[in-house]
């Protein structure tokens, strides 16, 4: 071994021993720190919390890996709820409807609903025209019969029977109160001159029908008094409650409103093929002795 190196090593050992002895003596003679125990407890607490944090991080990383795997996996398409197929659209002809007690055409049950105005009628039609409620019709024309169902039944009130008549309009026949037939005739004559194509397409789904309004066990339909008519275009029924209307019925609504009739598009569930005598017009006829 190199002597110089040996001397250096020896001196280093002696110095280290002296330093250790000196530090030991200092520590032995130093006064105890009163906060040392508190610091030790805090150090232990921090060590425990650090361990808990590390464990949570490990769990979080595991969850992240699981979510990544789930996101990467293909997802099946959700199953859509099955719905029954809608019935096919089939034109309905006048011959498919029943005949009333006087030989006119009676409307099917599905042609009237309860009466709260919808936006279409509020904004463009039925301005200033009120539909006569059953109480008004009873006041002017009496009760059509003593009992009702959801099916058409004959009118039995003699006063109302005397006020009814049956008339031909082209290829269909209607039974209504006489002044309503007269007014309808005037509307159709005007339509024939101004809108011949629409006039040629007009048919009917009936008029007189003593029954309840569909879905009700106490509200009688205005058809029961012969004060309403359902009209078709090219023998097609306008679908009730779908929020849309055949163009020709919109044109018809203007003509009927001008004559004082109420358009059924004003119902909460629109019934665009339905037209009925307005209350003011009905009262006018009563005042003139036409009923």
VMD Tcl script that draws the C-alpha trace (Angstrom):
set ca {
  {0.00 0.00 0.00}
  {1.18 3.54 -0.70}
  {2.41 5.05 2.64}
  {0.87 8.37 1.93}
  {-2.45 6.68 1.30}
  {-2.14 4.77 4.54}
  {-1.46 7.95 6.47}
  {-4.45 9.66 4.89}
  {-6.73 6.74 5.74}
  {-5.46 6.60 9.28}
  {-5.93 10.27 9.82}
  {-9.47 10.01 8.38}
  {-10.32 7.25 10.84}
  {-8.99 9.24 13.76}
  {-10.88 12.35 12.62}
  {-14.12 10.41 12.22}
  {-13.74 8.92 15.71}
  {-13.08 12.33 17.21}
  {-16.04 13.83 15.41}
  {-18.34 11.03 16.61}
  {-17.13 11.50 20.19}
  {-17.64 15.24 19.97}
  {-21.20 14.95 18.57}
  {-22.04 12.31 21.17}
  {-20.85 14.56 23.94}
  {-22.90 17.46 22.53}
  {-26.05 15.38 22.37}
  {-25.47 14.05 25.91}
  {-25.05 17.52 27.32}
  {-27.81 19.22 25.25}
  {-31.13 20.04 26.91}
  {-34.13 17.91 25.70}
  {-36.48 19.64 23.19}
  {-40.05 19.77 24.60}
  {-41.54 19.70 21.04}
  {-39.62 16.64 19.93}
  {-42.34 14.19 21.04}
  {-45.04 16.24 19.29}
  {-42.96 16.39 16.13}
  {-42.47 12.63 16.27}
  {-46.25 12.08 16.57}
  {-46.96 14.42 13.68}
  {-44.31 12.68 11.62}
  {-45.95 9.32 12.28}
  {-49.39 10.77 11.41}
  {-48.11 12.20 8.16}
  {-46.53 8.86 7.32}
  {-49.87 7.08 7.89}
  {-51.80 9.65 5.79}
  {-49.24 9.39 3.05}
  {-49.78 5.66 3.04}
  {-53.53 6.16 2.76}
  {-53.12 8.65 -0.10}
  {-50.89 6.20 -1.91}
  {-53.51 3.47 -1.47}
  {-56.26 5.78 -2.84}
  {-54.08 6.67 -5.80}
  {-53.55 3.00 -6.52}
  {-57.36 2.41 -6.39}
  {-58.02 5.44 -8.59}
  {-55.54 4.23 -11.20}
  {-57.22 0.83 -11.20}
  {-60.62 2.48 -11.78}
  {-59.22 4.57 -14.62}
  {-57.87 1.44 -16.30}
  {-61.27 -0.27 -15.90}
  {-63.12 2.72 -17.39}
  {-60.71 2.84 -20.31}
  {-61.35 -0.83 -21.00}
  {-65.11 -0.31 -20.85}
  {-64.94 2.68 -23.19}
  {-62.89 0.70 -25.69}
  {-65.26 -2.28 -25.67}
  {-68.07 -2.29 -28.33}
  {-71.48 -1.34 -26.90}
  {-74.68 -3.09 -28.06}
  {-77.39 -0.92 -29.59}
  {-80.28 -0.29 -27.17}
  {-83.43 -2.19 -28.01}
  {-86.23 0.09 -29.18}
  {-89.69 -0.44 -27.67}
  {-91.98 -2.25 -30.02}
  {-95.06 -0.39 -31.16}
  {-98.01 -1.74 -33.06}
  {-97.94 -0.87 -36.72}
  {-100.37 1.89 -37.67}
  {-103.34 0.79 -39.76}
  {-102.89 1.40 -43.48}
  {-104.37 4.59 -44.86}
  {-107.45 3.53 -46.75}
  {-109.89 5.97 -48.29}
  {-113.34 5.71 -46.78}
  {-116.40 6.15 -48.92}
  {-119.79 7.53 -48.07}
  {-121.28 4.04 -48.49}
  {-119.31 2.85 -45.43}
  {-121.33 5.04 -43.04}
  {-124.71 4.37 -41.50}
  {-127.96 6.03 -42.47}
  {-129.96 8.16 -40.05}
  {-133.65 7.70 -39.30}
  {-134.65 10.05 -42.14}
  {-132.45 8.54 -44.85}
  {-129.56 11.00 -44.52}
  {-126.00 10.00 -43.71}
  {-124.94 9.60 -40.06}
  {-121.35 10.40 -39.00}
  {-119.12 7.76 -37.38}
  {-118.34 7.98 -33.69}
  {-114.79 9.23 -34.24}
  {-115.74 12.62 -35.66}
  {-116.03 14.89 -32.65}
  {-114.02 15.75 -29.56}
  {-114.23 18.05 -26.57}
  {-114.08 21.74 -27.29}
  {-111.14 23.86 -26.24}
  {-109.71 26.10 -28.98}
  {-106.32 25.27 -30.49}
  {-103.85 27.73 -31.97}
  {-104.83 27.19 -35.62}
  {-108.43 28.24 -35.03}
  {-107.46 30.98 -32.56}
  {-105.18 32.73 -35.01}
  {-106.94 32.38 -38.34}
  {-110.46 31.05 -37.98}
  {-113.67 31.14 -35.92}
  {-113.07 34.81 -35.14}
  {-116.08 36.00 -33.14}
  {-117.93 32.70 -33.71}
  {-118.93 30.58 -30.71}
  {-119.99 26.97 -30.98}
  {-123.37 26.43 -29.30}
  {-122.88 24.34 -26.18}
  {-125.41 21.59 -25.40}
  {-127.18 23.89 -22.91}
  {-127.82 26.46 -25.65}
  {-129.02 23.78 -28.07}
  {-131.41 22.40 -25.43}
  {-132.70 25.89 -24.72}
  {-133.52 26.54 -28.38}
  {-134.32 23.09 -29.77}
  {-135.11 20.93 -26.74}
  {-133.61 17.55 -25.75}
  {-133.26 15.26 -28.81}
  {-134.13 12.12 -26.81}
  {-134.35 10.90 -23.21}
  {-131.23 8.68 -23.20}
  {-127.98 8.39 -25.13}
  {-125.08 6.07 -25.83}
  {-121.96 6.32 -27.96}
  {-123.90 4.99 -30.97}
  {-126.26 6.98 -33.18}
  {-129.90 6.68 -32.10}
  {-133.14 8.22 -33.46}
  {-134.34 11.67 -32.40}
  {-137.60 11.29 -30.44}
  {-138.39 14.91 -29.40}
  {-141.44 15.88 -31.58}
  {-140.46 19.56 -31.67}
  {-136.97 18.77 -32.98}
  {-138.31 16.15 -35.39}
  {-140.55 18.81 -36.96}
  {-137.54 21.11 -37.36}
  {-135.50 18.46 -39.21}
  {-135.42 17.81 -42.95}
  {-133.45 15.65 -45.37}
  {-131.98 17.10 -48.56}
  {-129.84 15.96 -51.46}
  {-126.51 17.69 -52.14}
  {-125.04 16.27 -55.32}
  {-124.22 12.64 -54.59}
  {-125.07 12.64 -50.86}
  {-128.04 13.25 -48.57}
  {-128.05 15.03 -45.22}
  {-130.55 15.39 -42.40}
  {-130.25 18.64 -40.41}
  {-132.45 21.42 -39.05}
  {-133.99 23.21 -42.05}
  {-132.23 26.59 -41.79}
  {-128.88 24.77 -41.49}
  {-129.63 22.95 -44.74}
  {-130.52 26.29 -46.37}
  {-127.28 27.88 -45.13}
  {-125.23 24.87 -46.23}
  {-126.80 25.09 -49.68}
  {-125.73 28.75 -49.92}
  {-122.18 27.93 -48.82}
  {-121.89 25.17 -51.43}
  {-123.33 27.37 -54.20}
  {-120.73 30.03 -53.45}
  {-118.02 27.35 -53.34}
  {-119.17 25.99 -56.70}
  {-118.67 29.41 -58.30}
  {-115.39 30.38 -56.61}
  {-113.68 27.02 -56.00}
  {-115.17 24.52 -58.47}
  {-112.42 21.92 -57.97}
  {-113.02 21.79 -54.22}
  {-116.77 21.75 -54.75}
  {-116.43 18.75 -57.08}
  {-114.40 16.88 -54.44}
  {-116.83 17.37 -51.55}
  {-118.56 14.42 -49.93}
  {-119.89 13.81 -46.44}
  {-119.31 11.67 -43.38}
  {-122.81 12.46 -42.10}
  {-124.81 14.98 -40.08}
  {-127.66 13.89 -37.77}
  {-126.60 11.50 -35.01}
  {-128.06 11.49 -31.48}
  {-125.19 10.28 -29.31}
  {-122.62 11.30 -26.72}
  {-119.37 13.00 -27.65}
  {-116.68 10.36 -27.87}
  {-115.01 9.79 -24.51}
  {-117.88 11.34 -22.53}
  {-120.87 9.86 -20.72}
  {-122.78 13.13 -20.35}
  {-121.79 15.60 -23.12}
  {-124.16 15.25 -26.07}
  {-122.79 15.84 -29.57}
  {-124.06 18.80 -31.61}
  {-124.82 16.19 -34.30}
  {-127.72 15.09 -32.07}
  {-129.60 18.32 -32.91}
  {-128.83 18.18 -36.63}
  {-126.72 21.31 -36.23}
  {-123.39 19.90 -37.46}
  {-122.02 18.19 -40.56}
  {-118.81 16.31 -41.36}
  {-117.44 16.84 -44.86}
  {-114.88 14.86 -46.84}
  {-112.71 15.61 -49.86}
  {-112.43 12.97 -52.59}
  {-114.06 10.57 -50.12}
  {-111.05 10.74 -47.79}
  {-111.58 11.47 -44.10}
  {-109.23 14.06 -42.67}
  {-107.38 12.30 -39.86}
  {-108.66 13.60 -36.54}
  {-106.22 14.97 -33.97}
  {-103.09 14.81 -36.12}
  {-102.58 18.60 -36.07}
  {-102.79 18.88 -39.86}
  {-105.64 19.68 -42.22}
  {-106.44 19.02 -45.85}
  {-106.00 22.21 -47.86}
  {-109.54 22.11 -49.23}
  {-110.97 22.05 -45.69}
  {-109.07 25.24 -44.89}
  {-110.75 26.90 -47.86}
  {-114.11 25.50 -46.74}
  {-113.51 26.92 -43.25}
  {-113.32 30.44 -44.67}
  {-116.64 29.98 -46.47}
  {-118.36 28.48 -43.42}
  {-116.98 31.14 -41.07}
  {-118.32 33.83 -43.40}
  {-121.73 32.17 -43.10}
  {-121.57 32.06 -39.29}
  {-120.54 28.40 -38.83}
  {-117.89 27.16 -36.38}
  {-114.98 25.05 -37.70}
  {-114.01 21.91 -35.74}
  {-110.30 22.68 -36.03}
  {-110.97 24.81 -32.96}
  {-111.33 21.69 -30.82}
  {-108.48 20.74 -28.50}
  {-108.15 17.63 -30.64}
  {-108.68 19.14 -34.04}
  {-111.58 17.76 -36.08}
  {-111.10 19.60 -39.35}
  {-113.91 17.95 -41.29}
  {-116.48 19.04 -38.67}
  {-118.58 22.20 -39.21}
  {-121.43 23.30 -36.93}
  {-123.88 26.18 -36.76}
  {-122.53 29.05 -34.64}
  {-124.45 30.17 -31.56}
  {-125.28 33.65 -32.91}
  {-126.62 32.17 -36.15}
  {-128.72 29.65 -34.24}
  {-130.23 32.36 -32.03}
  {-130.94 34.48 -35.10}
  {-132.91 31.63 -36.68}
  {-134.82 31.10 -33.45}
  {-135.69 34.81 -33.28}
  {-136.92 34.70 -36.90}
  {-139.16 31.71 -36.14}
  {-137.26 29.36 -38.44}
  {-136.94 26.67 -35.79}
}
mol new
graphics top color blue
foreach p $ca { graphics top sphere $p radius 0.5 }
foreach p [lrange $ca 0 end-1] q [lrange $ca 1 end] { graphics top cylinder $p $q radius 0.2 }
display resetview
